[in-house]
């Protein structure tokens, strides 16, 4: 039930506050109970309240943090991207086809790959790999002779041999050469294995993207051949009588490209390389425009690095049109178009659910406090600054309070005041700040120091998760993700807060959040904790976050619940699979500890304690058993 203060608050207010209508793509919304809901198939399927999935997962003994995967949403994204290109080809009357591939590096988890491969079968949707382990996985899961396996990254002889093994099986495996020496190795090994390779060349374009990952493109990029090296590779193939094996031109200008103009420019340059190379006598068939299709994490449709200023349909149309335009000008046939969209395929399907277990507040006590009983000039002056705040002097009052706070710190450092005086001056400083901030409500101009003061009042909500394990791009690159409460959204959130994780690291926090008009804001609107579980959702985490997390503090992978829609179920869905997160035994084994050795060392210490009469035998064995049982437990907090 709403409080009197929240009677004017509506669900639409919550939608606007958290921007869910902008970044949710109609997959995410808030129902009339104030719960966040997911529609994996939009209007074509049922709607699932995340809080209901949480309750069911708890009955299956899963604890937080928990990753919920909506597998139907993953399938929807595969179909959506393929249909966008099919529509663009039809509209433009493009005289070839589209063959997309999913880059495994974005999320290599088996259950993700299985869904993508199955959903992509009607479109002959393939896979892209960049390492030997990824290639081994792709070869095993790939069973469509019409779809592609694109092999990027630097390659040794074993990598090349494994790819050629796929060719022996009749698979369309294309080896993309990153340097001239790889062309020579491919020729040599293909002759040795008596199989004709499918070869591609990665072009190092002058064009580059924008955003956090812009350095992966341009003339100083890590991968790709220069114009001179392309001519050298072409000559080597012709000399070996294998000119017909060059089938593909590949380029990549960066990940999460926010500006469509960068994509247009790169596509035209890459298409020109394709056309010119085709004219030199190679039987080119494919052009691979690489990755870069971005996700609008903040919903602003801008060129900010956490957004994109284009739609999926615009992206597909611009790629098809510019390739077609260049090829028509150069009078060469239209190539089969490939792109390597990973982020846009998998980001939306997973939601990280975290539970708060406390918060640290800057302000405690009643703002309308009576005059302190402590008799000290600093306290009396701080009280005067607090009581004299009015609309005519807010900045002056703030400066006075700040000066007194600093004076108190100086006096304390010299041993001239005790803890009670220092505490009272600090409390009055923060209370004065509240009154000062109220004076600036609705003001056209707010001084920078007052804006900073407002940020300093935010609470720290303590959350049971690790930023380093589950939100690495936020820590490493400043990537912003949509974050919001999963329930109580029919109540107005009255607090402002940042999120602190449970790692022993000051960087283990989230202190920048999405905002429509600015490049992120410093606080998130949250509810006051009321003794009941309070769940937050971190959305669009399916790309990279699942797989790139580290072992900071040895927390390990989180619990997972996989949700499938099913019309036969009363709720319209069911949890098809649960995967337990890393337990302490497994995570310790990753850093060369075994549970047997740890238990043995502990037993030696308990035996010593018994001999020294510090523990009774029964108690010692009970404690040892408790230690051993703990090694099988979840690494995160059990709240």
N, C-alpha and C positions, 0 to 999 in steps of 0.2 A: 504494500500500500504506500502511495506517495505521501511524503510529509507535506505540511502546508506550504513550506518554502519551495517545494518542487511541483506544485499543482499546475504551473504554467509550462512545465517541461514536457516535451513530446518526443515520440520516437523519431520524428523528422529532425528534431534538434540533435539527437544522437547521431543520425545519419550524416548531418552536416558537420558536426564537430569532428568526427573521425574520418570523414571523407569516403566512407564505404561505398557510396554510390558512384564515386569517381574511379577508384582503383579496383572495385570488385567485379567489373565487367558483367554485372547481373548474376554472377555466381554467388556473391555474398550479400547478405542483407540483414536486417534486424526485424524480428517478428513482434507482434503486439504484446508479447510477454516480456520484451526487453532482452531477448536472447539472440545471439548471432546465429544465423542459419546459412546453410550452403545448398545451392541448387546446382549439382554437377552438370546437369544437362539443360540448364536454364528452364525455359517453360515446358520442355519436353519430358521432364522427369519430376520426381518428388523433391521436397525440401527437407533438409535434415538439420535439426538444432544441435549444435556442437555440444551443448551442455548435456543433451541426452546421450550422445556418444560417450562423453566422459563418465556418466553414471554407469553405463553398461560396461565400459572398460574397467572401472573400479571393481565391479562384481567378478571380473576375470583376473583380479589380483594384479592389475597394472597400476603403477604409481607414477607420480610426476617427477621430472618433466616427461611429457608424452608427445610423440609425433603422430598425428592423425593423417592418414593418406586417403584421399577420395579418388579411388581408382577410375571411376567413371569420368571424373573431371579430366584425368590424364588422357583417357581415350578421346574425350571431346576435343582436347587441344590438338591432338594429332590430326584428327579429322578436320578441324577448323583451318589449320595451316595448309593442308593439302587442298582443301576446297577453295581457299583464297587464291592459290596459284591456278587451279583449274578454271576458275571464273575469269581471272585476268587473261589467261590464254584464249579463252573463248571470246571475251570482249575485244581483245586486240587482234583477233584472227592470226595469232602466232602460229607458225607452221612447224611446230615441234611440241615436245611434251615436258612435263616436270617430273623429276625424280629426287625428292628430298631425302636427306639422311639425318639421323639423330646422332649428335656427337656424344659418345658414351661418357667422356670425361665430366660432363655436366652433372651426371648422377649415374654411377655405374651399378647401383644396387640391382640384384637379380630381378626382384619383383617389379621394378620400374621398367627394366629392359623387356621383360616378358610382356607387359601390358602394351608397351609402345610397338613392339614387333607385331603383336596380334592385331592391334588397332590399325596398324599401317598396311596390313596385307592387301586390302582392296585398292590401295594406291601404290603398291610396290615401293613402300617407304623403306629405306635402308638404314645402314649404320655407318658412323665414322669413328675411326680409332686413331690413337696417337701413341700407342705403346704396344709392346709384345703381349702383356697380360690382357689388354683390351682386345687385341686381335684374336687371341685364343678364345675369349668369351664370345666375340662377334661371330666367328666361324661356326661355333657350336649352335648358336641360337638362330643364325641366318638360314632360312630354308626356302627362300623365294628366288628362283633363278633370274627373275626380271629386276629385282631390286639390287642396289649397289652396296658394296663395302668400300669406303674411301679410306686409304691408309695415309695419314699425315704424320708429321714428326720425323726426327732423324732416325735412320734405320741402319742396323747392322746386318750381317749376312743371314743370321737366324730369322730376323724379322722378315726379310725379303723371301727366304725359303718358305716360311709359314704362309705368307700371302700367296705365293705361287702354288702352294699346296691347295689353297682354295680354288685357284684357276684350274688345277687338275680335276677338281670336283665339279667343274662347270659353273662356278660362281663368278659373278662380275666383280672381281676384286681389282680396284685401281690403285696402283702404287704411285703416290704423288712424290716426285723427287724434290728434295729441299736443297740439294747441292749437286754439282756435276758428277762428283764421284759416285753418287748413288745410281745415276744413270748407267755408269759403267758396270757397277755390281749387278744391277737388274739384268742387263744384257748377258753378262757372264753366267749368272745362276739360271736364267731362263733357258739358255742353251744347254747347260748341264742337266737340267731337269726335263728338257725337251717339251717345253710348254711356252706358248706365245703370251707374253705379259700384256696387260693393259696399263699404260703409263700416262701419268699426268705431270705437269710442271707447275710448281707454285711460282707465281710472278710476284716480284717485289715492286709494288706500285709506288708511284710518287704520292698518290692520294692517301690520306689517312683519316681516321675517324676523330671523334671528339669524346670528351668524358674521361672517366677514371682509367679506362683501358686503351687510350689513344696510342700509346707507344707500341702496341702490337702490330700497327700498320706503318706505312710510310717507308722511305728509302733506308731508314736505319732499323728496320724491323729485324727481329731475330731470325725469321725464316724467309725463304724465297730466293729466287735467282734474279740477278740483274739482267738488263737487256743483252749485254755481251755474253753472259753465261747461258742465256736461252739459245742464242745462236750457236754457241759451242755444243750444247746438248743436242740441238737439232742436227748438227753436222755429225756427231758421234753416232746417232741413231741411223742416219742415212748411210754412213760408212759401213755399219753392221748389217745393212739391208733390212732395217727394222723401223723405217720411217712410219709405216702403217700402224705401229704399236702406240704411237703418241695419240691419245684419244681425248685428253682433257687439259684445259687451262684452269688453274685454280688461283684465287687470291683471297686475302682476308685483311680487313681494315680495322678490326677491333671488336671487342665485346660490348654489349649494351650501348649501342650507338644512339645518342639522343636526337640527332638532327638528320632528317631525311636527305638534306642536301649533300651530306657527306657520302651517303649511300649512292645517290645518283651519280655523283662525280666518279666514285670508284668503279661503279658498274660500267660506265662508258669507257673508262680507261682499260679495264679488264677485257671488255668486249672488243676493243681495238686490237689488243694483243692476240685474242682469239682469231680475229679476221685476218690479220697479217700473217700469223703462223699457218693458218689453213691455206693461204695462197702460196706458201713455200713448198707445198707438196705433202703435208701431213694429213691423214684422214681423221681430223678432229671431229668429235661428236658431242662433247660435253663442255659446258662452262660452269664452274663451281664458284659461286659468289661468297662462299665462306659463311661465317657466323655474323653476329652483330645485331640481329633483330632484337630490339629492346623490349623491356617490360615497364609499364607505367606504374612504378611502385607508389608514387605519391598522388597520382591522379591529376596532376597539373597540366598534362599535355604540353610540356615545355621542353627546352633544351637543357634543363638541369640534369645532372648525371643520374638522378634517381627517377627520371621520367623519359618520355619520348614525345616528339611533336607530330607523330604520324600514327595512323591505324595500320592494322595488319593488311587490310585490303589495299591501302595506298602503297605500302611496302611492296606487295606482290606486283601491283600494276606498274610501279616505277621500274622494278627490275626487268619485267617482261618488255615494257615499252623501250627502255634504253638499249637493251641487248638487240632487240629487233631493229631499232632505228640505225644503230651502228652497222649491223650486218647487212641491212638493205643498202646503206650508203656504199659499203665495200663490196656489195654484190656477192655475198657468200651465204650459204644456207643457214637457217636458224638452228642453233645448237639445242640439245637437251639441257634444261636448266636444273642445276642442283643448288640447294642452299643447306647450311648446317645449323639449323635453329635448335638450340638446346634450351636456353633460358626460357624462351617463349613457350616451349612445349611443357616443361616440368614445373615451372615456378609455382603455378596456381594450385597444384593438386595437394600440397601438404601444408598443414597448419601445426605450428609448435605450440602446445598448451603448457603454460607454466603456472605455478601456484605461488601466491605471495604468503609469507609467514610473519610479516611484521613491517613496520615502517619507522623511520627515524625522522622526527619532526623538529623543525627549528623553533617553533612556538609551543610553549606549554603554559598552562595557567590561563586565567581569565584576563582579557584585555582591559576590562574595566576594573583593574585591581586598585585596592586602596593604597595610600601612601606607605612605602616600606617603613618598617619599624627600625631598621638599621640607621644609626646616626653616623653619617660620614658625608663630607662635602661632595665627593664624587657621586654618591647615591642621590643626594639632594639635588645636585645639578642635573643628573640624568632624569630625575622625576620632573623637574621643571621643563626640560626639553620635551618630555612625553606629553605633559598636560597642556603645553602651550602651542601644540600643533594646530594650525588653522589654514583655511584655503589661501590666505595671503602670505604664508611663510613656510610652505612645506619643504622647500629645498634648504632653507636656512636651518630649520629644525633638524633635518636629516644631517646636515654638516655638524651641528652641535652634538648630536647624539653619537655620530661617528668619532668625533674628536674625544669625547668622554670615554668611549669604548677603548680607544687607543691609549688614552691616559691611564685607564685602569690596568691595561696590559703592561704598560711601562712600570707603574707602581708595583704591580705584582712581581714582575721580574726582579725588582730591587728589594723585594721582601717587605714593602711598606704597607701592604694591605693583606687581609686574609681572604680565604676562599669565598666567604659569605658576601663580602663587598664586591668582589669581582663578578660573582654569579648574578648579583642584583643589578649591577650596571649593564651586564650583557643582556639580561632579560628585558630591561627597559629599552635598550637599543633596538631589539627585535620588535617590541611592542610599538615603539615610536615609528619604526619602518612601516608597520601595517597601516597606521593612521596616515603616514605620508603617501603611501601608495593609493589610498582611497581618495586623496585630494587630486590625484591625476587621472581618476576614472573618467573616460570620455574626452580627455584633453587632446587638442590637435597636435600639440608638441609635448613630448616627454624627453627630458634630458637623458643622455646615455647612461649616466650613473644611476638614475632611477630605474631604467630598464634593467640594468645589471642587478640592482637591488631586488627587483621583482623575481628574477631568476634564482637569487640566493635563498628565497623563501620556500623553494620546492622541497617536498619530502623525498626521502629515499625509501622506495618500496623494496623490501628484501625478497628476492625471488629465487626459487629452488631450480636453478639451471646454471649452465656455464656459457658465457658469451663466446669463449674460445672454442668450445666444442660445437655449439649449435648456431652461432651467428658470427662466424669468423669474418665475413666480408664487412660487417659493421665495424668491428674492431680494426681490421687491417686497411680498409679503403674508405670508411665513412659511408658505406652504402646504407641507405635508409629503407626500412621495411615498415609496412603498416602494422601498428600494434594497438590493440584496444581491449577493453574488458569484454568477456564473452557472455556476460549476464548483468543484471541490475541496470540495464540501459533504459528502463522506464523511470529510473531515478536520476536526477541531475548529479553529475560528478562534481563535488565541491572542492576537491584537493588538486594540487598540481604536484607532479612527482617525476622523478627519474627512477630507473630500475637498476638495482645492484644485484649482481649474481653472488654465488656462494664460493667463488674461487678466492684464494688468498693473493689477490692482485688488485691494485687500485684501478687498473684499466678494465676490470671485469664489470662493466656497467654499460647501460644504454642511456645516453644523455642528449640525444638529438633525435627528433621525431618529425614525421612528415607534416607538411603544411602546404596549403594550396598556393599561397601568395609569396612565400618566402622559401629560402633554401634550408628548410628545416627549422624547427623551434626547439628550445631547450627543455621543455617540460611536456608531460602528457597529463591530460585531465583524467583523474581517477576518483574512485569512491573511497570514503573513509572505511577502514576495516571495522567489521561489526562482530567479530568472533566466529563468523561462518567462513567456509572456504571462499577465496576470491581468486578467480581464474582469469588470466590474460591470454590472448591469442596473438602470436606473431605470424603474420600471413606472408604468402608468396616466398616461402623458404625452400622450395623444392629444387632449386638450381644451386649447385655447389655446396650449400650449407650442410646438406646431408653427408657429404663425402669428404669435405676438406677439413673438418674439425680436428683439433689436435688433442693431446692427452694432458693438457694443463691440469695439475692437481690429480691426474689419473681418474677423471670422472667417466670418460668413455661414452659410448653411444647410448641414446635414450630409448625408452620403451616405445613400441610402435603399435598402432591399431589400423588395420586396413579395412576401409568401409566400401561396400558394394551396394548399389541400389537393387531392389528386388520387389516387384509388385505383389508377390505372394506373401511377403511379410506384412504384418499389421502396421509396423512403423514405416514401411516402404524401403527399408534398408537392413543390412545385417553386417556385423563385424566378421569378415571372412577369415582373417588371420591376425594373430597377435604375435609380436616378436619381442622377447624380453631384451632389455638393454644390457649393456656389458656389466657383468658382476665383478666383484673385487678380485676373485680368483683369475678371471680372464684378463683383466686390465693389468694386474701385477705380472702376469706371465709375459705380456708384451714388453716389459722392461726387465726380463730375465729373473723374475722371482717365481718360485714354484710353491704351491700351497703346502706340499709335503715338507719342503725345507723350512718354510716359515713356521709350520706347526712344530717341527722337530726342535728348532731353536727356542721356541717359546716353552716347550716341555722341559728343556734343560733348565730354563730360568725358574719354572714352577717347582721342579724337583729341588733346586737349590733353596727356594723359599721354604719348602717343607722341612729340609734338613736344618735350616736356621730357625725353625719354629716360628716363622712369620705367617705361615698359612697351614691350616689343617689339611690333610690329604683330600678329604671329600670336597672341601671348598676349592682347593687348587684344581682338582679334576673338573669341577663344575665350571670354573672360570676358563680353563683350557678349552673345554667343549664350546663355551660361548664364543671364544676367539675363533675357533675353527668354523663354527656355524656362520659367523660374521663374514668369512671369506666368500660365502655363497650369496651374499646379499647384494642389493642394488647399490651403486656407488653414490647416488644422490641422497639427499635427506629424506627420511621417512617421516612425514608429518602426520 
